[in-house]
Amino acid sequence: MAGNNPEENRWLSALRQQEVEIIKAALKKTRGKIYGPNGAAELLGVKPTTLSTKLTRLGIHRLDFMNG
């Protein structure tokens, strides 16, 4: 968790933003598919339930990626 160190906070914010962009790219590539073969979870190397939880936490909606 972020402390009171401004440099550390900036680094963590940048890391979080990069995580969001990587997840969005995976969802775009899979057209919002999370589970199963060729799903975003498989592409990212994480469990589908983990990815689903991250999407909720980050406010990302897979339906936004379903139409390519």
N, C-alpha and C positions, 0 to 999 in steps of 0.2 A: 504494500500500500504506500502511496505517496506520503512523503514527510513534508517538512517545512522548507526543504532545500529547493529553491527556485530552479536550479539547473537540473536537478533530479526530476522535478515535476515536468519540465519541458521535454526531457528525454522520454519519460513515461507517456506523455501526451502524444509525442511523435510515434512511439512504438504502438500505441493503441490505434492511432490513425492508420498506420501501415497495416495492422491486423484487419481493420475494417475494409481497406482497399483490397487486400488479398482475398478476403471472404467474398466481397462483392464480385471480384473477377471470377472466382470459382462458380458463383451462382449464375453469373452471366453466361459462362461457358456451358454450364449444365442446364440452362434455362429454368433455374429455380429448383431443380431436382436435388434433394438432399440425400435420400436413402437409395440403397441398391447399387448395382453396377453402373459405373459412369456417373454416379452422383457426386455432389460437391464434397461430401464427407470423405468419400473414397479418394477423390482428387487431392484433398488436403491432408489425408492420412490421419483422420480423427474419427471417433465414433459418431454416428449420426445424431445420437442423443446429445452428445457434447456440443456439436455444431448447432443443433436446434436451440439449446440453452443459451449459447453465445449470441445467436441471432436475436433472441428475446432481450437479452441483457443490453445488446448494442442498438436495439431499435431498428433492426434490419428486417424487412418483410420479403420473404422469398417470392411471394406472388408478384412483386414488382419486376421480377426477372423472368417470368414464365413466357413472355412473348418475344424473347430475344432482345 
